[in-house]
Amino acid sequence: MDITFLGTGSAYPSPNRCASSLIFRNDGECWMFDCGEGTQIQLQRSIIRAGRITKVFITHLHGDHLYGLPGFLNTISFGTIEERDPIELYGPTGLRRYVRTSMDVSRSQLNYPLIINELQITDDMLPEDWTDWQSNYESTEPQHPSEQPGRTITKDENGIWNIFESETFIVQAAPLKHRVPTFGYVVREKDQPGSLNAKHLKDLGVPAGPLYGKLKKGESITTPDGTVVRPEDAVGPPKRGRKIAFLWDTHDASLAAPLLQDVDVMVHEATMENEMKEKCVLNGHSTPEMAGEFARSVCAKKLIITHFSQRYKTSSDNEEDEPTTTKLLLQAKEAFQSDNVVAAADLLTVSIPTLSLR
């Protein structure tokens, strides 16, 4: 399991840093979170095969998180020869209208199924001047010819948007405070059985096959010579499911806090240095101190900061007297009260190790 950052900049792509996008990868399946302008180019520079991406999650409808999506959808179509599974999109109300309109006016042809799912915006997420948001955001356009019906996902009684559940993962969302309706996403891996000690089983004469499956399910088995093998004799400790949070853009993620307790990896924006907090918050963003303090408040184990203003260079392309992300990293570490902080960079891959239950 790992995360590859395709773009870590805010507002617009630059020669030093592309707009926001990352890939979450597990067992060969790839999910994209946000798709800013330049994402297609970054995919070609990365270790990720674009055709492996099956889901795209959009946090909000600002251009630096969205403008790469129509091009990406078309790029997948160009590279698809055989039939493939649908690409599923998830994002706030308005995503369906944006995709349908951009596909329609550009006469884009897709040779794979597309499913657009919307997280329903609630009135308490709206700025005060958004009196006409329904007419602007709710889609009245017809479906794209390749589009299959999607879902409208509403919040539950706990204020959580339950996006989907598979055999391996549960994906949920919660609102973040920003200048437009914004969601933070949490991917929670379910606990998995421990690894089989195949050598030990072979020594006991247990043939590979259904008996292995019973042990993995926690059932005892009997070998051909009558020996009883208990699960604890042949299966390692269970693997605790990992929890990863993706939070940007926001100046206040507190509404998502109940969903984020003890998160293993938190990706959180840190647009400007602490000294520019007033300007940062005015634009709906966080400083490294804000990100670090929030991560500490929910007992996050690792913090990765991203979404940097283009004024900050990386250490490798720094020129004399120019601010770098190193300053942001140090400020985040101080607020988080831990060195387990990473400043993301374009094309950086961060591994998320397997965890054992104690």
HUPEDA-V553983 format. One record per residue. N is the residue number from 0. SS is DSSP state (alpha for helix, beta for strand, coil for the rest). PSI is psi in radians with two decimals (* if undefined). Layout:
n & ss & psi
N & SS & PSI
N & SS & PSI
This chain:
n & ss & psi
0 & coil & 2.29
1 & beta & 2.97
2 & beta & 2.26
3 & beta & 2.14
4 & beta & 2.06
5 & beta & -0.68
6 & beta & 2.37
7 & coil & 0.26
8 & beta & 2.81
9 & coil & 2.74
10 & coil & -0.92
11 & coil & 2.75
12 & coil & 2.61
13 & coil & 3.01
14 & coil & -0.37
15 & coil & -0.42
16 & coil & 2.25
17 & coil & 2.94
18 & beta & 2.95
19 & coil & 2.27
20 & beta & 2.52
21 & beta & 2.84
22 & beta & 2.22
23 & beta & 2.19
24 & beta & 2.34
25 & beta & 2.14
26 & coil & 0.72
27 & coil & -0.32
28 & beta & 2.43
29 & beta & 2.29
30 & beta & 2.41
31 & beta & 2.41
32 & beta & 1.98
33 & beta & 2.70
34 & beta & 1.24
35 & coil & 2.96
36 & coil & 2.35
37 & coil & -0.06
38 & alpha & -0.66
39 & alpha & -0.73
40 & alpha & -0.74
41 & alpha & -0.63
42 & alpha & -0.69
43 & alpha & -0.44
44 & alpha & -0.21
45 & coil & -3.12
46 & coil & 0.03
47 & coil & 2.33
48 & coil & 2.08
49 & alpha & -0.61
50 & alpha & -0.24
51 & alpha & -0.17
52 & beta & 2.21
53 & beta & -0.36
54 & beta & 2.51
55 & beta & 2.20
56 & beta & 2.16
57 & coil & 2.21
58 & coil & -0.71
59 & coil & 3.03
60 & coil & 0.39
61 & coil & 2.54
62 & alpha & -0.61
63 & alpha & -0.01
64 & alpha & 0.02
65 & coil & -0.48
66 & coil & -0.28
67 & coil & -0.14
68 & alpha & -0.85
69 & alpha & -0.74
70 & alpha & -0.70
71 & alpha & -0.77
72 & alpha & -0.65
73 & alpha & -0.66
74 & alpha & -0.74
75 & alpha & -0.68
76 & alpha & -0.70
77 & alpha & -0.61
78 & coil & 0.06
79 & coil & 2.06
80 & coil & -0.91
81 & coil & 2.91
82 & coil & 2.48
83 & coil & 2.88
84 & coil & 2.78
85 & coil & 2.69
86 & beta & 2.21
87 & beta & 2.26
88 & beta & 2.49
89 & beta & 2.35
90 & beta & 3.07
91 & beta & 2.84
92 & coil & 2.28
93 & coil & -0.39
94 & alpha & -0.72
95 & alpha & -0.76
96 & alpha & -0.72
97 & alpha & -0.83
98 & alpha & -0.79
99 & alpha & -0.74
100 & alpha & -0.82
101 & alpha & -0.64
102 & alpha & -0.64
103 & alpha & -0.89
104 & alpha & -0.40
105 & coil & 0.03
106 & coil & 0.79
107 & coil & 2.33
108 & coil & 2.25
109 & coil & 2.31
110 & coil & 0.57
111 & coil & 2.80
112 & coil & 2.50
113 & beta & 2.29
114 & beta & 2.18
115 & beta & 2.03
116 & beta & 2.34
117 & beta & 2.41
118 & beta & 2.03
119 & coil & 2.18
120 & coil & 2.43
121 & coil & 2.74
122 & alpha & -0.57
123 & alpha & -0.09
124 & alpha & -0.06
125 & coil & 2.43
126 & coil & 2.76
127 & coil & -0.50
128 & coil & 0.15
129 & coil & 1.03
130 & coil & -0.40
131 & coil & 0.45
132 & alpha & -0.57
133 & alpha & -0.74
134 & alpha & -0.49
135 & alpha & -0.48
136 & alpha & -0.53
137 & coil & 2.30
138 & coil & 2.32
139 & coil & -0.02
140 & coil & 2.63
141 & coil & 2.79
142 & coil & 2.59
143 & coil & 2.58
144 & coil & -0.50
145 & coil & -0.02
146 & beta & 2.37
147 & beta & 2.71
148 & coil & 2.36
149 & coil & -3.07
150 & coil & 2.70
151 & beta & 2.05
152 & beta & 2.15
153 & coil & 2.81
154 & beta & 2.65
155 & coil & -3.02
156 & coil & -0.27
157 & coil & 0.11
158 & coil & 0.44
159 & coil & 2.44
160 & beta & 1.92
161 & beta & 1.85
162 & beta & -0.97
163 & beta & 2.88
164 & beta & 2.26
165 & coil & -3.04
166 & coil & -0.44
167 & coil & -0.59
168 & beta & 2.70
169 & beta & 2.22
170 & beta & 2.22
171 & beta & 2.92
172 & beta & 2.71
173 & beta & 2.72
174 & beta & 2.54
175 & beta & 2.64
176 & beta & 2.13
177 & coil & -2.98
178 & coil & -0.27
179 & coil & 2.83
180 & coil & 2.23
181 & beta & 2.51
182 & beta & 2.51
183 & beta & 2.47
184 & beta & 2.49
185 & beta & 2.18
186 & beta & 2.06
187 & beta & 2.08
188 & beta & 2.38
189 & coil & 2.65
190 & coil & 2.44
191 & beta & 2.60
192 & coil & 2.72
193 & coil & 3.03
194 & coil & 2.49
195 & beta & 2.48
196 & coil & 1.47
197 & alpha & -0.63
198 & alpha & -0.76
199 & alpha & -0.73
200 & alpha & -0.66
201 & alpha & -0.73
202 & alpha & -0.55
203 & coil & -0.11
204 & coil & 0.35
205 & coil & 2.06
206 & coil & 2.50
207 & coil & 2.53
208 & coil & -2.49
209 & alpha & -0.55
210 & alpha & -0.62
211 & alpha & -0.74
212 & alpha & -0.65
213 & alpha & -0.74
214 & alpha & -0.72
215 & alpha & -0.52
216 & coil & -0.02
217 & coil & 0.28
218 & coil & 2.50
219 & coil & 2.68
220 & beta & 2.93
221 & beta & 2.23
222 & coil & 2.89
223 & coil & -0.48
224 & coil & 0.14
225 & coil & 0.02
226 & coil & 2.30
227 & beta & 2.20
228 & beta & 2.08
229 & coil & 2.68
230 & alpha & -0.70
231 & alpha & -0.26
232 & alpha & -0.33
233 & alpha & -0.11
234 & beta & 2.30
235 & coil & 3.10
236 & coil & 2.54
237 & coil & 2.65
238 & beta & 2.07
239 & beta & 2.36
240 & coil & 2.43
241 & coil & 2.65
242 & beta & 2.22
243 & beta & 2.37
244 & beta & 2.45
245 & beta & 1.90
246 & beta & 1.80
247 & coil & 2.55
248 & coil & 2.59
249 & coil & 2.58
250 & coil & 0.01
251 & beta & 1.91
252 & coil & 0.29
253 & alpha & -0.50
254 & alpha & -0.40
255 & alpha & -0.07
256 & alpha & -0.75
257 & alpha & -0.48
258 & alpha & -0.25
259 & alpha & 0.02
260 & coil & 2.30
261 & coil & 0.52
262 & coil & 2.45
263 & coil & -0.71
264 & beta & 2.18
265 & beta & 2.09
266 & beta & 2.07
267 & beta & 2.41
268 & beta & 2.62
269 & coil & 1.39
270 & coil & -0.74
271 & beta & 2.75
272 & coil & 2.81
273 & alpha & -0.62
274 & alpha & -0.26
275 & alpha & 0.50
276 & alpha & -0.78
277 & alpha & -0.83
278 & alpha & -0.69
279 & alpha & -0.88
280 & alpha & -0.65
281 & alpha & -0.59
282 & coil & 0.13
283 & coil & 0.45
284 & coil & 3.06
285 & coil & 2.68
286 & beta & 2.94
287 & alpha & -0.65
288 & alpha & -0.77
289 & alpha & -0.74
290 & alpha & -0.79
291 & alpha & -0.76
292 & alpha & -0.69
293 & alpha & -0.76
294 & alpha & -0.71
295 & alpha & -0.62
296 & alpha & -0.45
297 & coil & 0.21
298 & coil & 0.69
299 & coil & 2.57
300 & coil & -0.50
301 & coil & 2.42
302 & beta & 2.29
303 & beta & 2.08
304 & beta & 2.58
305 & beta & -2.96
306 & coil & 0.95
307 & beta & 2.47
308 & coil & 2.52
309 & coil & -0.14
310 & coil & -0.33
311 & coil & 2.16
312 & beta & 2.85
313 & coil & 2.86
314 & alpha & -0.58
315 & alpha & -0.50
316 & alpha & 0.33
317 & coil & 2.42
318 & coil & 2.83
319 & coil & 2.34
320 & coil & 0.08
321 & coil & 2.45
322 & coil & 2.57
323 & beta & 2.95
324 & alpha & -0.21
325 & alpha & -0.69
326 & alpha & -0.74
327 & alpha & -0.68
328 & alpha & -0.80
329 & alpha & -0.68
330 & alpha & -0.66
331 & alpha & -0.72
332 & alpha & -0.72
333 & alpha & -0.74
334 & alpha & -0.61
335 & alpha & -0.31
336 & coil & 0.72
337 & coil & 2.65
338 & coil & -0.01
339 & coil & 1.02
340 & beta & 2.43
341 & beta & 2.36
342 & beta & 1.98
343 & coil & 2.68
344 & coil & 2.66
345 & coil & 2.28
346 & coil & 0.15
347 & coil & 2.36
348 & beta & 2.24
349 & beta & 2.12
350 & beta & 2.58
351 & coil & 1.81
352 & coil & 2.71
353 & coil & 2.53
354 & beta & 2.44
355 & beta & 2.50
356 & coil & 2.45
357 & coil & *
